[in-house]
Amino acid sequence: MFFDSNNMISQFEERNVLFKLKKEKRYYQKEIVNTQKDLTALLTSNSHLEQYAREKFQMKKDNEEVWLVIDTTLIKTSK
């Protein structure tokens, strides 16, 4: 049996790498589309911009109080 750089094992490994890269590419393409939609919404609507700032950066108006509620049932405890 003759082994070179094009043997079946290396081809199988390369095929796996290719599959993973294609999967990542699809993921990032979807993320780009979602980000572009978000950007369009933020640039065209002040209400969307305000909502985004409040949710992502916990921004508030001067006359408001913000309460952060944490669901403790979702937090895993290490025992």
trRosetta pair geometry for C-beta under 8 A, 3 or more apart (Angstrom, degrees):
i j d omega theta_ij theta_ji phi_ij phi_ji
3 7 5.3 -13 -144 -67 74 140
4 7 6.3 150 56 -44 51 85
5 10 6.5 -76 -179 82 51 170
6 10 6.8 -115 -131 73 17 123
6 11 6.6 43 -172 -57 60 107
7 10 5.4 88 59 16 76 100
7 11 6.9 -141 99 -6 37 94
8 11 5.5 -59 -144 40 32 113
8 12 6.1 36 157 -23 68 105
9 12 5.8 -53 -150 33 29 111
9 13 6.5 26 153 -15 63 106
10 13 5.6 -53 -146 38 35 112
10 14 6.1 35 154 -19 67 107
11 14 5.7 -54 -144 39 31 111
11 15 6.2 35 154 -23 64 105
12 15 5.6 -53 -149 33 29 114
12 16 6.6 32 152 -19 62 103
13 16 5.7 -53 -153 34 33 113
13 17 6.5 33 150 -18 65 104
14 17 5.5 -51 -148 36 35 113
14 18 6.3 39 151 -21 65 105
15 18 5.5 -51 -148 36 32 115
15 19 6.4 37 152 -22 64 103
16 19 5.6 -50 -148 33 32 113
16 20 6.5 30 155 -16 64 104
17 20 5.8 -56 -150 37 31 109
17 21 6.3 30 153 -18 65 109
18 21 5.7 -57 -146 38 30 111
18 22 6.3 30 156 -19 65 106
19 22 5.8 -56 -149 36 29 110
19 23 6.4 31 152 -20 63 106
20 23 5.6 -54 -150 35 32 114
20 24 6.4 33 152 -18 65 104
21 24 5.6 -51 -147 37 34 112
21 25 6.3 39 151 -24 64 104
22 25 5.4 -49 -147 32 33 116
22 26 6.6 35 153 -19 64 100
23 26 5.9 -51 -152 33 32 110
23 27 6.5 34 149 -19 63 106
24 27 5.5 -55 -150 36 34 115
24 28 6.2 25 157 -13 68 108
25 28 6.0 -59 -145 41 29 104
25 29 6.2 32 155 -21 64 108
26 29 5.7 -55 -146 35 29 113
26 30 6.5 30 155 -17 63 104
27 30 6.0 -60 -157 35 29 109
27 31 6.4 27 149 -18 65 108
28 31 5.3 -50 -143 38 38 115
28 32 6.3 45 154 -25 66 100
29 32 5.6 -48 -148 31 32 114
29 33 6.7 33 152 -18 62 102
30 33 5.7 -53 -151 35 34 111
30 34 6.4 31 152 -16 66 107
31 34 5.7 -55 -146 40 33 111
31 35 6.1 33 155 -20 67 108
32 35 5.7 -56 -144 39 29 110
32 36 6.2 31 155 -20 64 106
33 36 5.8 -55 -148 35 29 111
33 37 6.6 31 152 -19 63 104
34 37 5.7 -53 -151 34 33 112
34 38 6.4 32 152 -17 65 105
35 38 5.6 -52 -147 37 34 112
35 39 6.2 36 153 -21 66 106
36 39 5.6 -51 -144 36 32 113
36 40 6.4 35 155 -20 64 104
37 40 5.8 -54 -149 35 30 111
37 41 6.4 28 153 -17 64 107
38 41 5.7 -58 -149 38 31 110
38 42 6.2 28 154 -19 66 109
38 52 7.5 114 -173 -106 104 136
39 42 5.7 -56 -144 38 30 110
39 43 6.2 21 160 -14 65 111
40 43 6.1 -61 -143 41 26 105
40 44 6.1 6 164 -6 64 118
41 44 6.3 -71 -140 44 24 99
41 45 6.0 -34 -178 31 64 114
41 48 4.5 -131 152 -179 95 164
42 45 7.4 -81 -123 54 15 74
42 48 5.5 -127 -92 116 45 111
42 49 5.1 96 -156 -88 74 77
42 52 5.8 -18 -102 1 110 159
44 48 7.5 33 69 34 72 137
45 48 4.0 75 84 8 111 108
45 49 6.7 -178 98 -11 59 84
46 49 5.3 -53 -148 37 38 116
46 50 6.2 40 154 -20 69 103
47 50 5.8 -50 -147 36 32 111
47 51 6.3 34 153 -18 64 106
48 51 5.6 -54 -145 39 32 112
48 52 6.2 34 155 -21 66 106
49 52 5.8 -54 -147 35 28 112
49 53 6.4 27 155 -17 63 107
50 53 5.8 -56 -147 38 30 110
50 54 6.3 29 155 -19 65 108
51 54 5.8 -57 -147 37 29 111
51 55 6.2 18 160 -11 66 111
52 55 6.1 -63 -143 42 26 103
52 56 5.7 -2 172 3 67 118
53 56 6.7 -63 -124 49 20 93
53 57 5.4 -39 -165 43 60 115
53 59 4.4 -28 149 35 99 138
54 57 7.6 -46 -82 57 6 72
54 58 7.2 29 -171 -128 44 21
54 59 5.5 -93 -89 62 47 78
54 60 7.0 80 -123 -83 89 53
58 66 6.5 145 -171 132 90 161
58 68 7.5 -14 -127 -80 131 117
60 64 4.6 -133 178 81 111 119
60 65 7.6 34 -179 -131 157 8
60 66 4.8 -133 -74 -37 140 121
61 64 4.6 85 57 -3 85 116
70 75 7.5 32 158 -38 111 125
71 74 4.8 59 99 3 106 110
71 75 7.7 168 101 -16 61 85
72 75 5.4 -49 -154 26 52 115
